Amino acid sequence: MQYISHYTSPLGEILLAADETGLTGLWFEGQKYFALYLDEEHEEKELPVFEQAKRWLTIYFSGKEPDFQVPLHFTGTEFQNEVWEILYAIPYGQTMTYGQIAAQIAEKRGLQRMSAQAVGGAVGRNEISIIVPCHRVVGTNGSLTGYAGGIDKKIALLQLEGALKDTYFVPKHSTAP
């Protein structure tokens, strides 16, 4: 059984989802892939994990790095979960490219290479935005692309963390999956 709760952020309304294991979803209302894997049957209920997530978000949106972790439960495919684990490890205020993530997975799997486009598809379907910081992933050339919550939110989150570089740019044509 999944449960939901709501949070009002400076960037808009957020829907939170969780099960008995941990947080399973965090989406901006109306974003691409909104609540994609949320169980059809779910219940609105305040759980301790929601209290933790809301406290984490409040600290985060105040411009500080939260000093605790929220219990998470990745519910994607094996490949998606592998990508999301890497996203989760990107430090506050830093960025990583799709190619760097692909190279990490290739090395871990003993492959010569891994598709950055496949990584992009998994990043775009990240179910736990912000806490699993897919906004910290940029194109190799500095393009800010592929954020399901919207490019304006990606820019705002990077600015909040002090991670927005002058060399980053919004491409004329999105390459988002």
C-alpha positions as MATLAB code, in Angstrom:
seq = 'MQYISHYTSPLGEILLAADETGLTGLWFEGQKYFALYLDEEHEEKELPVFEQAKRWLTIYFSGKEPDFQVPLHFTGTEFQNEVWEILYAIPYGQTMTYGQIAAQIAEKRGLQRMSAQAVGGAVGRNEISIIVPCHRVVGTNGSLTGYAGGIDKKIALLQLEGALKDTYFVPKHSTAP';
ca = [
       0.000    0.000    0.000;
       1.254    3.464   -0.860;
       0.433    6.642    0.996;
       0.591   10.258   -0.125;
       1.087   13.670    1.400;
       1.535   17.194    0.078;
       4.199   19.855    0.587;
       4.186   23.478   -0.527;
       7.626   24.497   -1.756;
       8.872   27.877   -3.007;
       8.846   26.307   -6.510;
       5.322   24.915   -6.331;
       3.233   22.137   -4.881;
       4.900   18.763   -4.319;
       3.282   15.354   -4.005;
       5.064   12.856   -1.758;
       4.477    9.090   -1.851;
       5.725    6.355    0.454;
       5.191    2.756    1.428;
       6.186    0.842    4.551;
       9.861    0.850    3.449;
      10.398    4.524    2.647;
       9.751    7.437    0.327;
       8.815    6.169   -3.154;
       7.978    9.442   -4.884;
       8.457   13.194   -4.811;
       7.021   15.094   -7.772;
       6.244   18.688   -8.622;
       2.527   18.914   -9.449;
       2.046   18.589  -13.197;
       5.622   17.567  -14.036;
       6.454   15.085  -16.778;
       5.955   11.500  -15.555;
       3.943   12.858  -12.597;
       3.172   10.007  -10.171;
       3.992    7.514  -12.926;
       4.436    4.552  -10.573;
       2.040    5.613   -7.839;
      -0.331    2.768   -6.981;
      -3.837    3.429   -8.219;
      -5.067    2.574   -4.751;
      -3.324    4.839   -2.271;
      -4.315    6.708    0.840;
      -3.560   10.202    2.108;
      -1.983    9.734    5.525;
       0.751   11.453    7.513;
       3.606    9.048    8.151;
       6.911    9.603    9.965;
       8.732    9.366    6.611;
       6.635   12.292    5.321;
       7.513   14.340    8.397;
      11.205   13.604    7.738;
      10.910   14.442    4.031;
       9.116   17.722    4.762;
      11.743   18.688    7.339;
      14.467   17.803    4.807;
      12.760   19.925    2.122;
      12.291   22.881    4.478;
      16.011   22.860    5.333;
      16.934   22.395    1.667;
      14.748   25.272    0.441;
      16.234   27.514    3.138;
      19.512   27.218    1.213;
      21.220   24.718    3.496;
      22.299   21.145    2.925;
      20.218   18.793    5.106;
      22.411   16.768    7.464;
      20.250   13.644    7.575;
      18.828   11.127    5.125;
      15.220   10.282    4.455;
      14.479    6.544    4.114;
      14.010    5.838    0.404;
      12.515    2.951   -1.538;
      13.425    2.859   -5.226;
      10.733    1.045   -7.207;
      12.102    1.267  -10.747;
      13.773   -1.312  -12.936;
      17.174   -2.693  -11.976;
      18.851   -0.252  -14.405;
      16.809    2.738  -13.193;
      17.590    1.918   -9.570;
      21.295    1.684  -10.441;
      21.177    5.136  -12.061;
      19.160    6.591   -9.173;
      21.726    5.309   -6.642;
      24.405    7.255   -8.526;
      22.171   10.355   -8.596;
      21.635   10.048   -4.869;
      25.411   10.127   -4.336;
      26.007   13.399   -6.254;
      27.111   15.857   -3.558;
      25.142   18.996   -2.753;
      26.308   21.923   -4.871;
      27.999   19.736   -7.489;
      26.970   18.411  -10.877;
      27.702   15.377  -12.988;
      27.159   14.612  -16.677;
      25.051   11.875  -18.218;
      28.276   10.527  -19.723;
      29.976   10.326  -16.327;
      27.051    8.331  -14.957;
      27.136    6.040  -18.004;
      30.877    5.495  -17.512;
      30.348    4.577  -13.837;
      27.711    2.004  -14.751;
      29.850    0.593  -17.580;
      32.799    0.195  -15.216;
      30.651   -1.427  -12.526;
      29.195   -3.870  -15.069;
      32.532   -4.574  -16.755;
      31.413   -3.051  -20.061;
      33.457   -0.926  -22.428;
      30.723    1.691  -22.592;
      27.140    2.451  -21.640;
      24.695    4.688  -23.494;
      24.382    8.187  -22.058;
      20.925    8.299  -23.701;
      19.829    5.232  -21.720;
      21.088    6.951  -18.582;
      19.137   10.074  -19.593;
      15.956    8.029  -19.866;
      16.429    6.657  -16.345;
      17.356   10.088  -14.944;
      14.202   11.572  -16.490;
      12.041    8.969  -14.752;
      13.592    9.497  -11.328;
      10.683    9.117   -8.942;
      12.156   11.043   -6.009;
      13.055   14.493   -7.306;
      15.235   16.884   -5.295;
      16.214   14.337   -2.601;
      17.553   12.119   -5.398;
      19.055   15.101   -7.206;
      18.480   14.531  -10.917;
      18.636   18.326  -11.279;
      22.402   18.000  -10.716;
      22.872   16.157  -14.024;
      23.931   18.231  -17.023;
      25.002   17.572  -20.596;
      28.702   17.117  -21.343;
      28.706   20.481  -23.123;
      27.026   22.238  -20.181;
      23.488   22.038  -21.513;
      20.727   22.125  -18.926;
      18.352   19.560  -20.294;
      16.208   16.664  -19.240;
      14.528   17.833  -16.032;
      10.997   16.446  -15.741;
      10.023   19.231  -13.316;
      10.835   21.868  -15.925;
      14.004   23.699  -16.864;
      13.040   26.723  -14.744;
      12.975   24.524  -11.630;
      16.273   22.856  -12.544;
      17.914   26.278  -12.831;
      16.368   27.443   -9.531;
      17.567   24.302   -7.693;
      21.098   24.635   -9.077;
      21.121   28.335   -8.109;
      19.906   27.484   -4.609;
      22.852   25.108   -4.195;
      25.362   27.499   -5.757;
      25.970   24.954   -8.534;
      24.785   26.980  -11.539;
      27.846   27.791  -13.653;
      28.167   30.570  -16.223;
      29.019   27.923  -18.815;
      25.663   26.160  -18.444;
      22.999   26.957  -21.015;
      19.488   25.991  -22.053;
      19.545   24.317  -25.495;
      17.283   25.719  -28.198;
      15.838   22.232  -28.756;
      15.368   19.930  -25.795;
      17.059   16.556  -25.901;
      15.071   15.354  -22.904;
      13.806   11.769  -23.137;
];
